[in-house]
Amino acid sequence: MSDLTATEADTATATAAEDGGARDVESSLERHRAELTGYCYRMLGSAFEAEDAVQETLVRAWRGIGKFEGRAALRSWLYRIATNVCLDMLNGSQRRARPMDLASPVGAGAPLPDALPEATWISPVPDGRVLPESGDPADLAVARESIRLAFVAALQHLAPRQRAVLILREVLAWKASEVAELLGTTVASVNSALQRARAALAAREIADTALAPAMDEEQRGLLARYVAAFESYDLDALTSLLREDATLSMPPYELWLRGHADIRAWMLGTGIGCRGSRLVPVVANGTPAFGQYRPSATGSGHEPWALQVVEVSGTRITGLNAFLDTERLFPLFGLPARLDP
């Protein structure tokens, strides 16, 4: 047998049991990370703040697990903690936005304004960080639609508690009584907040649970033609893929453009450095996206320039959103630091 004394053996067994229990707790908490990140992202409008909020949520849960009495499901308890974390983070902070929320469209000849701080903007998020890997197709469709840039931006116009109510009720399909218990309020208050939230979204012409059809073969062909047109810098072909009122935005600049003529003129003027770019496909906010690499100033290879989130409706592209914070976004999306020849 072992050289351990009986006391030492008992201590080792107890330690192993504690370690096993700790691993079980950690595993139970981690199973909820993706859905909690999705919830916090919708609340906060930032992939990075959402990850911070979820980390704080799991730390608080870990520390408080001994006091968790099991009267509610672990999932509900975690959402209560996450909601409190998000409400604390939103206290006194400015509303995140898209360029279209801050200014009117400009012409292609407008000068490039000063960049605004990161905290100004809705930021993109990889689908894999916020969506479950499997589940009911209808639930997955709602989850995917509810992380679209336009929907997340619209949520930021709601008061934080209204935001929580709408997400919990309309996106996550919680009962009014469950939301009331989580928020420490009444069912009547929850229903009133939901009604006001719906009205606010309707005023912005955003349906709270509007579902777009899944990407079909025709739309996949549209994206393939977009990549070919962009990489060859064939602006006749590229603009033919855009809806007449398509938009182009470039956070961290509040400047944005609308329509074929201005988008084309911009890309042939201020944006001419994009000629010769290469696009690497990813998925962001439930929509197609690309890591854009512009030709390196050294003449060899391509350097990160933007994360493009492409909005599609029907058979046309309706929005090109170029997020220029590649230093943080490319690692988040698993994109390489450069493309070699």
PADRENSE-100675 format. One record per residue (C-alpha): residue in three letters; x, y, z. Coordinates in pm, whole numbers, plus 50000, padded with zeros to 5 digits. Layout:
BEGIN
ALAXYZ/...
# end
This chain:
BEGIN
MET500005000050000/SER501095036550024/ASP503515050950278/LEU500875076950375/THR499505075350728/ALA495735071550770/THR495415108650858/GLU497455119350557/ALA495385096350334/ASP492135111450464/THR493475146550406/ALA494545138050051/THR491145122749977/ALA489345153450110/THR491565176549907/ALA490935156349592/ALA487195157449659/GLU487345195149706/ASP489335198849385/GLY486805177249202/GLY483945197649344/ALA485635229849241/ARG486085216548887/ASP482405206648878/VAL481345241448990/GLU483635257748735/SER482305235148461/SER478695242948558/LEU479365280148544/GLU481325278648217/ARG478465261148038/HIS476565293948053/ARG479375316547927/ALA478225320247563/GLU474605328547641/LEU475625352347920/THR478055369447682/GLY475245373347429/TYR472995388547694/CYS475665412547816/TYR476585421947459/ARG472995431847384/MET472885451647708/LEU476245469347664/GLY476815471047287/SER480495461447320/ALA482085427347276/PHE484915436847511/GLU482685451047783/ALA480445420347751/GLU483385397147815/ASP484415418348115/ALA480855416948248/VAL480645379348212/GLN484005374448380/GLU482815395748672/THR479545376048679/LEU481355342748701/VAL483745355648967/ARG480815367549179/ALA479025334549125/TRP482125314849222/ARG482515335049540/GLY478845332349626/ILE478195296149529/GLY478205285849894/LYS475235308749957/PHE473335297049650/GLU470365279549803/GLY468995264349485/ARG465585280749519/ALA466055292349159/ALA467855275048875/LEU471575282148845/ARG470905298448507/SER468405322948654/TRP470785331248937/LEU473585338348690/TYR471335360948485/ARG470435380248799/ILE474125385848870/ALA474855394748506/THR471975419548499/ASN473265437048812/VAL476785438248667/CYS475505453548342/LEU473295478948521/ASP476305489348730/MET478435493148417/LEU475725513448243/ASN475255536948537/GLY476365571048414/SER477925558348091/GLN477045572847753/ARG474945553747505/ARG476965535047243/ALA475905542346886/ARG476545538046516/PRO477695567246300/MET474165569146157/ASP472865577046506/LEU475165606846553/ALA475205626346229/SER473635630445887/PRO475265614545581/VAL477935635145407/GLY479235637545054/ALA482335619644933/GLY484355651844944/ALA483845657645315/PRO487075658645517/LEU487775629745750/PRO486895641346104/ASP488785633346421/ALA488365598146552/LEU486005594746849/PRO486775573147156/GLU486085535747146/ALA483355539647408/THR481305559147151/TRP480635529346926/ILE478675497346902/SER481375471746832/PRO481055439346635/VAL481135405246802/PRO481995370446667/ASP478945347846651/GLY480845320346829/ARG481265341847140/VAL477555349047187/LEU475465322447015/PRO474905286547128/GLU476445259346914/SER473145240646887/GLY469495242946984/ASP466035248246842/PRO466385264246495/ALA463705290246572/ASP465465300246895/LEU468795302246715/ALA467245324346447/VAL465925348446712/ALA469305348646886/ARG471095355946558/GLU468755384246461/SER469005399846806/ILE472745405846772/ARG472455424346439/LEU474145458246454/ALA470925477446391/PHE469055458746665/VAL471845462346922/ALA472115499446839/ALA468355503546883/LEU468535486647222/GLN470925513447340/HIS468115539047308/LEU466195521247584/ALA466685528047952/PRO468885500348098/ARG466105482548289/GLN463785484747986/ARG466625470047782/ALA466925440748024/VAL463175434748021/LEU462945434347642/ILE465935411047599/LEU464735386947866/ARG461135386447743/GLU461455389347366/VAL464845373947292/LEU465245348247569/ALA461505341347607/TRP461385344247985/LYS457975346548153/ALA456965380248294/SER456925365048643/GLU460505352448599/VAL461705386648485/ALA459885403448775/GLU461605380249022/LEU465005386248863/LEU464595424048871/GLY462905424949211/THR459775441549076/THR456175433048983/VAL454705416048679/ALA452745447948607/SER455985468148605/VAL457625443048373/ASN454695443948130/SER454675481948137/ALA458425483648070/LEU458075458847784/GLN455285479347627/ARG457365511147643/ALA460405492947503/ARG458405479247210/ALA457035513947136/ALA460555528647140/LEU461815502346895/ALA458795507146670/ALA459515544546661/ARG462955536046528/GLU461395512046276/ILE463095482146438/ALA460925451646499/ASP461845435446829/THR461965399746701/ALA461945404246322/LEU463465374046152/ALA465275375945820/PRO465465343945616/ALA468615323345652/MET471355330845398/ASP470375313345075/GLU472335303244767/GLU471545335644587/GLN472875356544875/ARG475995335244901/GLY476565342144532/LEU476045379244603/LEU478805378344864/ALA481145359544632/ARG480625386744369/TYR481215413344633/VAL484565398044731/ALA485605395344367/ALA484575431344295/PHE486265445444604/GLU489525426744557/SER489705436744189/TYR488505471644286/ASP485885470444012/LEU483595497644145/ASP481055493743863/ALA480585457543965/LEU480695465844336/THR478085493344330/SER475795471744117/LEU475545448844420/LEU474465476944652/ARG470935488844712/GLU470455524644595/ASP470345537544953/ALA473165515545083/THR475395530545353/LEU479125530545423/SER480365537845776/MET483835537145931/PRO483995538246313/PRO485825554546492/TYR484775582846254/GLU481225596046276/LEU481335603245902/TRP479145580445690/LEU477875580045332/ARG474695569145158/GLY474095559244795/HIS476045546344499/ALA477535579144384/ASP479055589544715/ILE480285554644806/ARG481945551144465/ALA483485586044481/TRP484795579844833/MET486425547144734/LEU488095563844437/GLY489155593744647/THR489895592645020/GLY489505554845027/ILE491735547244728/GLY494245530244958/CYS491825500844967/ARG492725492144608/GLY494475458644605/SER492925447144935/ARG492305411045025/LEU489285399145223/VAL489235370145471/PRO485735357645561/VAL484465356045921/VAL481005359546076/ALA479965388546298/ASN476635398646450/GLY474755371446267/THR475885384945930/PRO478735379445683/ALA481945398045765/PHE485485400745635/GLY488865409645766/GLN490155435345517/TYR493905437045454/ARG495345465845253/PRO498635463645063/SER501585469445295/ALA503545501745260/THR506655479945232/GLY505345465744906/SER505255430445045/GLY502155413945187/HIS498995429245330/GLU498325446645663/PRO495095447545866/TRP492865476945782/ALA489255470145882/LEU486735444645993/GLN483915447545740/VAL480445437745859/VAL478225434345552/GLU474465438745586/VAL472345420945326/SER468635423145253/GLY467135402244978/THR469405403244676/ARG471315435044759/ILE473875447445008/THR472385474645228/GLY475305483945450/LEU479105482645460/ASN480425488045811/ALA484205491045830/PHE485465489546189/LEU489025502346191/ASP490145491246540/THR492025461546398/GLU494485459946687/ARG491735446546911/LEU489195432746666/PHE491435410446454/PRO492645389646753/LEU489025387546878/PHE487965372646545/GLY491015350146514/LEU492315368846209/PRO496035367946128/ALA498245397846207/ARG499165401145837/LEU498845382945507/ASP502125373345344/PRO502525371844965/
# end
